[in-house]
């Protein structure tokens, strides 16, 4: 049994895998780390803890401390030049975020054709994976909520808007929400042009902001929950857990 951990900027997602099957999964806020001990203790037989951490050394130490004696010490994924059939064309492969690397590995296991790997969270990452399994590069932009917060923080008269999407907004809240969502969708659609002519090319869409983004996309896509965890499962077990 393996405990998988995706430690992100906002939440810590987790999953339990045994013999290629997902037994349980969920998410914790950073101030709920202490719950990891009980979670691991409730799943007797965890032989490995494997994860991705982009939340810093303090979070990694907090996870190890919270698990205590209920599970083995966590092992963390580090980006490399090649792993599980995915090649990394980043200028310096080790500098690629481990969450992006795990998502690319998960995407390759799910989509053998060219794909655009999108994780819409605190930040939105949009990565190009070609049909041969080579990560060609990608972009990072603020997520929708981060965009809205920056407008409220750095302008004198714009509020922290909680508006609705509209094609032609007629109030400020809707204008901000619609603008931020259009920026997300536009970035994805522009990046998709790089693989649009490839046979069976597709966008794999994951993350907390995925549903709102999916409503606007004009490209073929599949909604995939917890793509980072799915990639971690591939690395940890050698196969895609179902």
Secondary structure, DSSP 8 states (H G I E B T S, - for coil): -EEEEEE-SSEEEEEEEETTEEEEEEEEEGGGTTHHHHHHHTSTT--EEEEEE-S-HHHHHHHHHHHGGGS---EE----SEETTEEE-STTGGGS-HHHHHHHHHHHHH--S-EEEEEESSEEEEEEE-TTSEEEEEEEEE-HHHHHHHHHHHSSS---------TT--SHHHHHHHHHHHHHHHHHHHHHTTTTTSTT-EEEEESTTHHHHHTT--S-EEE-TTHHHHHHHHHHHSS---
